[in-house]
Amino acid sequence: MIVAVSVCSIRIIQCIRQGYDKGEYFMTPFFFNTLKYLATLLTAIFAFYYKLGASDIQAAWLLFAIISSFYSFFWDLMMDWDLLQKNDLHPLLREKLIFGSPRIYYLIIVGNFIMRLAWIMTISPKLAAFLGNNNLVFLVTGMIEIFRRGIWNLLRV
């Protein structure tokens, strides 16, 4: 919890600072990136309080988990990978593809979505315990995130 809150808070401050340094913030990518990290921060906070026994915020946790996951997924595709662009050559991709076949990109999009959802297991109030050994769940989701970030780096270039 402390790590999630710290990382998200630092990223929020960085996004605000980047907008400040550029001289414009609202309705810019910096602003929307701030919203992405804010949704993730709220998801982590609600999950923490729900784990402590505040069952009345389960709906808020679930709502922010869904918002954060989808927002981050679309951010990956549109902002980080320059995908989901209109073009006749490769629907929903970009004009210039580094890895040849468009099928690879479509598979990566689906895989990224599934891997994006895996992080929810690490902060899910009950899911990790349901799946069994918490340490094993954290290990597997950590490995999935490392793999997802590796793919992210390949497409970002």
NUVOLO-519648 format. One line per 8 residues: number of its first residue (from 0); their letters; for each residue y, x, z of C-alpha. Coordinates in steps of 0.05 Angstrom, whole numbers, plus 5000, padded with zeros to 4 digits. Example, Ala and Ser with C-alpha at 12.3 -4.5 7.8 and 13.67 -1.06 7.14 Angstrom:
% NUVOLO-519648
0 = AS = 4910 5246 5156  4979 5273 5143
END
This chain:
% NUVOLO-519648
0 = MIVAVSVC = 5000 5000 5000  5049 5055 5019  5034 5092 4955  5042 5031 4911  5108 5012 4944  5134 5083 4941  5116 5094 4868  5144 5027 4846
8 = SIRIIQCI = 5208 5037 4886  5219 5106 4857  5208 5080 4786  5256 5022 4798  5309 5071 4822  5296 5116 4761  5304 5058 4713  5369 5036 4746
16 = RQGYDKGE = 5394 5108 4745  5377 5116 4671  5416 5053 4655  5474 5078 4697  5474 5146 4662  5474 5112 4593  5532 5068 4614  5495 5003 4601
24 = YFMTPFFF = 5439 4971 4640  5433 4895 4634  5390 4869 4577  5370 4941 4557  5300 4971 4560  5319 5002 4627  5333 4933 4656  5267 4904 4630
32 = NTLKYLAT = 5228 4965 4654  5259 4953 4723  5233 4882 4721  5163 4908 4703  5162 4953 4764  5192 4899 4808  5136 4851 4789  5085 4905 4806
40 = LLTAIFAF = 5120 4919 4872  5119 4846 4891  5046 4840 4872  5028 4897 4918  5070 4870 4976  5040 4800 4970  4970 4829 4967  4983 4869 5030
48 = YYKLGASD = 5008 4809 5069  4950 4767 5043  4901 4820 5067  4934 4816 5136  4918 4742 5140  4978 4707 5110  4936 4660 5068  4995 4616 5049
56 = IQAAWLLF = 5020 4669 5000  4956 4672 4958  4989 4632 4902  5049 4680 4901  5003 4740 4899  4962 4710 4842  5025 4690 4803  5056 4760 4809
64 = AIISSFYS = 4990 4794 4793  4986 4754 4728  5059 4765 4711  5055 4840 4725  4991 4850 4686  5014 4813 4624  5084 4843 4627  5056 4914 4633
72 = FFWDLMMD = 5006 4900 4578  5059 4877 4529  5105 4934 4551  5050 4983 4532  5042 4952 4464  5114 4940 4445  5155 4993 4480  5107 5051 4492
80 = WDLLQKND = 5062 5047 4430  5110 5013 4381  5057 4962 4364  5064 4887 4352  5113 4901 4296  5119 4857 4234  5091 4892 4173  5048 4872 4115
88 = LHPLLREK = 5004 4933 4115  4976 4929 4186  4987 4861 4220  5013 4869 4292  5010 4944 4289  5060 4995 4263  5069 5020 4192  5047 5091 4205
96 = LIFGSPRI = 4979 5097 4239  4958 5164 4266  4884 5147 4276  4870 5119 4207  4833 5054 4213  4871 4994 4241  4807 4972 4276  4814 5029 4325
104 = YYLIIVGN = 4882 5003 4346  4857 4931 4354  4800 4957 4398  4848 4998 4439  4893 4937 4449  4834 4896 4475  4810 4954 4518  4879 4966 4546
112 = FIMRLAWI = 4883 4893 4567  4817 4897 4603  4833 4963 4635  4902 4937 4656  4867 4881 4694  4823 4931 4731  4880 4955 4775  4884 4886 4805
120 = MTISPKLA = 4816 4898 4837  4846 4955 4878  4899 4910 4909  4861 4845 4906  4855 4815 4976  4782 4796 4971  4755 4819 4904  4741 4892 4923
128 = AFLGNNNL = 4702 4870 4985  4664 4818 4943  4642 4872 4893  4612 4914 4949  4631 4984 4969  4707 4989 4970  4704 5064 4958  4662 5054 4896
136 = VFLVTGMI = 4710 5001 4870  4769 5048 4881  4732 5105 4847  4713 5064 4786  4782 5032 4778  4814 5101 4787  4771 5129 4731  4787 5069 4687
144 = EIFRRGIW = 4862 5081 4699  4855 5155 4682  4820 5137 4617  4872 5083 4601  4928 5133 4613  4893 5183 4567  4891 5132 4511  4963 5114 4528
152 = NLLRV = 4984 5187 4518  4948 5192 4451  4983 5131 4424  5050 5149 4454  5051 5213 4414
END
